[in-house]
Amino acid sequence: MEMLRTMVVDDEYIVREHFERRIPWEASGFTWLGAAQNGREAIEMMEKELPHIVLTDITMPVMDGLEFAKYVRDRWPKVRVIFLTAHDEFAYAQKALVLGAKNYLLKMGLSKEQIIQACQQVAEEIRQEWNEEERSRIRTEQHEEEERALKHHIIHRLLEGTGGSTAESMRFLNEMLDWNGRDFAVVSVAWDGYSLINPLNNGPFSEEGELQKMQWQAGKALEQWEELSRSSGIQAVVFPYKRCRLSVVLTCPSHRGYAFFQTKLNEFIHWALSTVRESLGTECFLYAGQITSQRERLPGMLREGQHKLLDYFYSGQSVILGQDGSSYLNPEKMKRLELAAKLSQSLLTRDWPSFMEGVKTLTQRQNPPYSPQFLLGVAEAVLDNGMEGTEAADLDKLRLRLDLIVTWEQYGQWWERIAQQMAVLPESRRENKRIRKEIQKICQLVSDQYGENWSIANLAEAVQMNPAYVGQLFKQETGEYLTDYISRVRLHKAKELLERTDMKIYEVAQKVGITDYRYFCKMFKSTIGVTPTEYKKSI
């Protein structure tokens, strides 16, 4: 239980000394902050650390107790004040009570037991208030979570036809929106969640949980637009979709007229873009449909809005007010399934030339281009069917990143991540065999920080194991020597760098943690079959 902080304000030294030395604060469950000789000095102390309870004299120089109490009440209304005075007069007591005093103690004959009792009575009130605030906070959070879940459920039904009928979802919408005599518009908002996940990786919290929290906060911010007031009659309901998208239904009384609503809609669009960008610190884009009074069009408008957001995939520009995006090449569903099957098979058999050829088909621009839905659908099918041997946590991260992709460049980066992650799996992981968490951590360290000067000793230290035992355990668990695994990961990354960058051979060697250029070339040729120079020329 938290100890409450106390302090005293009195111009008499003997009183201050008594409170500091004679009262058993700590034993009674309080933290003593100190004493001040007038109200001004007390305020300076409170600026540095705020007490929960202040015992103050009334008659003091510079700033008396009544003036001090008024200041505290106005600035720190939750701080409790107990008055101490030698004046047994009703007028003082009355003023003290008006200023919110929690007690009124006469200093004459005041015992330490009485002081502690008075403070404990106030402390009990404070703790009761804390408990009520905590219960209220929990109730609010539960209500918001229920509201978020309901809205998420409704939008998924309307957009994807999952979990129930459209008619039932429309019934829920009727409870949330005032349709009578109103026009409405749908604004679909999304942001670049993919760029947020790298800093999130370094934090102590769950990526997915934090992204959900950001999504909910962004939605609440949009619902608090200052124009959403009784004077304008505009209403907004925000629905969270996927992990980094929102659908906003804006309504406006019909008597306001089309021109009024169009003006306010444009204001909302620009405000929403800047608000989400500033609050999340990432790029935001949106699509706004046309204004209509036909509420039966709502499901179609919601689907259209989320579909149009995909135009950002190639253009990198916001789509606003019904401007059409690019036309796409939409191959048959069978082609998507065939391509996904080939990629999955090449992953399972570690046929890297075939795998990279399939990825090249997906990540090279077509004219017209493949639709984003087609590209993302192939990737999702590969995750479902071609990732045997991948830990569930790693697979969840890949799914999360796939859901967050909003640009063509991010799509290519995602496939690079797949190739890197699958290529450096130990043999036992490829066979879907469970291995010890210490060995998994070593593999992850080497894969993520391939440029480090790893040795068996410092890897053993990282997992708090005996160096003599680590090498033996790694071979036993993975079927591969640890030094061979480190070399394989480095060479795999070296090949990537030679293929995708203009780095010189010696720069690549240093980048992957091999400082001896000749040794790097010798190791590369003995493993790959050609020198790094020959390999680069062959690309």
N, C-alpha and C positions, 0 to 999 in steps of 0.2 A: 504494500500500500504506500502510495506517495506521501512523503512527509511535507506538511504545509509550512511555508516560509512566513516568519513573523519578524516584526521590527517595532521599535518604540520611538516616539518623538516627545522629548521633554527638555525644557531649558535648565532643569536642575540636575547637576552632575550626580548627586547622590541617588536620585531616582534612576538615571540611566545606568549607573553602576549596579544598582540593586537588580534591575531587570536583566542585566547581562551576566552577572555572576551568581545570583541567588536563585534564579528560577530554573528548574530542571527541564529545559526545553527539549533536548534530545530524548531524554527518558520518557517524556510525555508525548512523543511523536511529532515534534516540531523541529524545523531548522531555523536557527537564530541568524538573522542577517546583520544585526547591529543596531546602533542607536544614533539618532540625530537630535540636535539641540533646538531646531526650529523647523517650520514647515518648508522653507526654501531649501535647507540642507537635506531634508527628507526626500524632496522631489529629485534632487541630484542623485541621491542613492538609488531611488526607484527607477531612474533612467537606465541604470546599469543592470539591476536585477529586481524584478518586480515581486513584492511579497504578496501573500494571500490575505494576511491579516496585519493591520497596523493599529497599535495602541498609541493614542496621542493625547497629550495635555491640551487644554483649551487656551489658557492664558500664557502666551509666549511672545517674545520680541520678533521682529522682522516679518514673520507670517504666523498668525495665531492658528489654533487648532480648527476653528470654524472655517476660516478662509482656506486652510489647507484641505479640510474635508470636502469643501465644495469643489476645489480643483481636482481632487482625486475622483470624486463622483462623476465629474464631467469627462475626465480623460480616461480613467480606468474604472469603469462602473462595476466591474466584478471584484474589485478589492474591497474587503470588509474593513470597517473602521470601528474601533472601540474607544470611547472617550474616557480619559482619566482627568479628574479635576478635584481640587480642594474646595470648590464652591458648591455647597449643597443648596442650589437654588433652582427653582422650577424653570426659570427663563432659559438658563443654559441647557437644561435637559430637553426642553421643548425645541430649541434650535438644533440640538444634536440629532434629535429624532427626525426632524424635517430634512436634515442632510443625510439621512439614511444610516444613522448610527445603529450598530447591532447590539450595543450594550452601553451602559453608563455606569462607570465605577468611581467611587470616591476613594481617593488615595489615602485618606486618613484611616489607618488601621487595616489596610488592605493586605491580606495574606497571600502567600505564593499559591496556596491551594485555590483561593478564589480567582486568582489570575488565570491559572491553568484551566479551571472549570469554565470560565467565561470564554476562553479561546477554544476549548473543546466543543462547546455548544455551537460556536460559529463554524468550527471545522466540520461538524456534523451536517450543518446546513449546506456548506460548500460541497461536500461529498454527495449529498442527496441531489443537489443541482447537477453535478457532474454525471451521476447515474442517469438522471432524466435526460440530459443532453445526449448521452451515449445511446440510450434507448431510442430517442428521437432520431438520431443519426442512422441507427440500424434500420429503423422503420422506413426512413427516407430512402436509404440505399436499397432495401428490399423492394419498395414500391417502384423505384427507378429500374431495378433489374427486371421486375415483372413487366413493366411497361416496355422496356427494351426488347425482352424476349417476345412479347406479343407483337410488337411492330416488326421484328425480324421474321416472325412466323407468317405474318400477313403478307409481307413483301415477297417472301419466297413462294407463297401460294400463288400470288398474282403474277409473278414473273416466270416461275418455273412449273407451276401447276402441281406442286408437291404438298402432301399432307392434308388435303381437303379440297373442297370445291371453291371455285371463284365466288359463287354466291355467298358462301359463308364468310369469306374474306371481305366481300363488299358489305356484309352486315356489320362486321367489326369497324370498317371504315365509316359507316353511317353513324356509329356511336362516337367516333373521334372528330368528325367534320360536320360543320353546319352547312348543309347543301341548299337550304331554302333561299331562293332568289340570289344565287351567287354564281359568279364566273370563277373558273379555276385554271391553273397552269401547273405543269410539272417541271421542276428543275432537278436534273440529275448531276450529282457532284462526285468527283473522285480525286484522289491525290496519289502522289508517287510514294506508296508505302515501301517499295523495294529499296529505296535509298535510305529508309529509316532503320532497316533491320541490322545494318552493320554496327552502328553505335549501340543498338539495343543488345547486341551480342555481348558487349562488355559490361552490361549491367547485371544486377542481382535478380532481376525479375524475368518472368516469362515473356518471350517475344509476343506470342499470340495474345496473352492477357493484356499487355501494355498497348498493343495495337487496338484491341477492342475498347480499352479505356479512352484512347485518343479519339476513336471513331465516335463514341458516345459524347465526349466533351465537345467535339466539333459540331455534332448535331444539336446539342443544347445551346451552343453559341448562336447557331443559325436561327433557332426558335426565339432568341432574345433580341432580334433585330428591332431597333427602336421604332421603326415604322409599323411594327405589328402591335398596334394599340387600338383602343376603342375609338379614337378619333378617326382613324382611317378605315377601321372595320376589317383590315386584312388579317387573315389567319394562316398559320403555317404548321404543318405536322411533318416531322422528319422521320424517315424510316431507314434504319441501318441495313445495308446490303453487303454481302460478302465481308471482307475485312477492312477495306479502305474505300467504300462507296456509300453514298447516301442518295435517297430519293426524297425530294421535298415537294409536298403538295401545297401550293399557295392558293388561297381562295379570297375573293373580294366581293362585296355586295354589288349586285348588278346595277343598282341605281347610281353607283359611282361612275359607271361608263367605261367603255373599252379603253379610251385614251388615258384615263387616270390609272387604270390597272397596268397598262403597258408601260407607263412612265415608272410606276413603282416596281414593276418587274425588272426593268433595266437597272434601277437603283439597287435592287436586291442582288442581282447578278454580280455587279462590280463590288458591292460590299462583301458578298459571300466569298468571292475569289481572294480578296485581300485578307479577310478574316481568317480563312482556313490556312492560307500561306503563312501568315504571321503566327498563328497559334501552333501549327505543326512544324513549321520550319522546312517545308518541302513544297514542290510544285503542285499546284491545284488546277484542275480543269473541269469544265462543266458543259452541259447541253441543256438548253431551255426550249421547250416546245411552244406551240402557239396557244393562245388563250381560247377557251371554249366554255360553253354553258352546258354541254352534254356530258353528264357525269358517267354515262355508260361507256364513254371512250377512255375512261381513266386507266383500266388495265392495259390497253393497247399503248397509251401514252407513256406509262411507266416502263413497259418493255422497250418501246422505241428509244426512250431516253438512255437507258442502260446500254442498249445496243450501239447508239451513236457515240457513247464515250469511247468505244473501241477505235474510232477514227483517230484518236490521239496516238495509237500504236505506231502509225507510220508518219503522221504529220508533225507530231509534237506541238500541236496548237490547239487551243480551246475551241470547241464547237459551240456557237451561241445562236439562239433564236432560229432554229430550223435550217441552218445552212447545211447542205448535204456534204457528206464526206466522199472519199474515194470509192470507185467501184472495185469489186474484188473478184478474183478468180475463185469460184466455189466448186471444187472437184466433188465427185460423188462420195457418199459416205464410205463406199467400198474401198476407194483409194486411200482414205484416211486410215482405215483398218489395216489395209495391206502394208502401208508404210510403217505404221506403228508396230505391226508384227515383225517386220524385217529388222527394225531397230532393236526391238526387245530380244530377238533371237541372237543378233550380233553381240549384244551386251552379255547375254547368258553364256555364249561360247567364247567371249573375249576376242571376237573377230573385229579388231580395231579398224582395219581399212574399210570393211563393209559398214561399220558403225559411222565412221567419219564421212563416208560417202552419203549416207542417209541424212546425217545432220547438215551436210553441205546443201542438200536439196531443200531443206527447210529454211536455212539461214541465208540463202542467196535470193536476191530480189527477183521476182517474176514480173511479167508485164502482161496483164494486170497482176498485182500481187495476190498471194494466198490471203484469204480472210483471216483475221486474228482468231476467230472461233476455230477455224480449221487447224491452225498452228498450235494453239493451246490444247485442242482436243487430242492431237497426236502426242504431245508431251504428257498429258494426263494418262493416256493409254499405256505409254512406256513405263510410267511410274507404277501402274497397276500390274504390269505383266513382265517387266524386264529387270527388276531390281532384287532378285533373289540374293540372299547373303548380306543385304543392307540392314543395319540395325533400325528398329522401329523409330527411334528418336531421330536418326539421320533422315529417314524417309519422311517423317513429319515436317522436318525443316525444309526439305525439297518441295513438299506440297505447299507449305506456307509461302515459299518464294515464288512458286508457280502462280499462286492466287494473286500475288502482289504485282506481277509483271504488267507494266503499262506501256512499254516502249519496245521497239524493234531491237535496240541495243541490249536491253535487259534480257530479251529472249535468247539472244546469242550467248550472253554471259551465263545464262542458266544451263545451256547445253555444255558449255565449257566446264561448269561445275560438276555436271553428271559424269563427263569423261574423266575428269581428274579423280573424282571420288571412287569411281568403279575401277580405274586402272591401278590404284594403289592399295586395293584391298588385299590383305594377306590371303594365302591359299585357303586357309580354314574358313574365312568369311565367305569366300566364293562358294564353298560347299555348304553354306548356311549352318556352320557349326558355331556354337556359343563358345566364346573364349573369355578368359578372366578380364575383369574390368581394368586391372593394372596394365595388361598388355594392350587393351583397347586404347587406353589413355596414351601409351607410348606411340601407337600407330597414329593417333590423332595429332600428337605433338609434332611428330616427324612430317606428317602430311601438311599441316598448317604452317610450320616454321622450317621448311626444308633448307633454308639458307643458313640456319644456325650451325655452329661447329659442334654437332652432336657426338657424344661418346657414350659408351655403355655406362660409364660412371655417372655422368650428369643426368642421363635418362633414368638410371636407377634411383638417383636422388630425388628426381621429380615425382616418382611414384613411391618413394620411401621404402625401397627394397635393397637388399644386398647386391652389389654389382656382380659378384661371382655367380649369383643365382639367376639374375635377370636374363643373361644371354641364353642360359640353358632352358629357362622357362619359356622364353620367346620361341625358341626352336620347337619345343615340345608342344606349345599351343598352336603355332601357326604353320609348322612344317618348313620354316624358312629361317636362316640365320639373320640376326638383327642387323649386322653390318650389310648383308646383301639387301635387306629391305630398305635401309637408308639409301644405298646406292641406287636401287630401282626407282624409288620416289624421286630422287634428284635427277636421274636421267629422263624420267618421264616429263618432269617440268622443263628440263633443258630442251627436249624436243618441242614442247609447246612454245617456248620462247624463240627458238630458231624458226618455227613455222609462222609465228604471229607478230614478231617484232623485228626491228632493224638493228638489234643489239649485235655487237661484235662477239666473236667466239669467246674471247677472254672475259668479256663482260657477263656473258651467260654463265661461264664457269664460276665466276665470283658470286653471281646472283644465287646460284643453287648451292653455295657453300663449299666449293672446291677451289682453293686458292692456287693450286699447282696446275698451270695451264697444260703442261705436257701430260701429266697424269690424267687430267680430264679427257684429253683427246684419245689417249690410249684406252681408257676405260670405256669411252663412248664407242670406239670402233670395235672393241672386243665384245660388246653387248649388242650394239645395233647392227654392226657389220660394215659400216662405212665411217669415215671420219666426220666430225661436225661440219667441216667445210663442204664435203661432198654431199652430206645430207641437206644442207641449206641450199646448195645449187640445184638439187633434185626437186625442190618444192616448186 
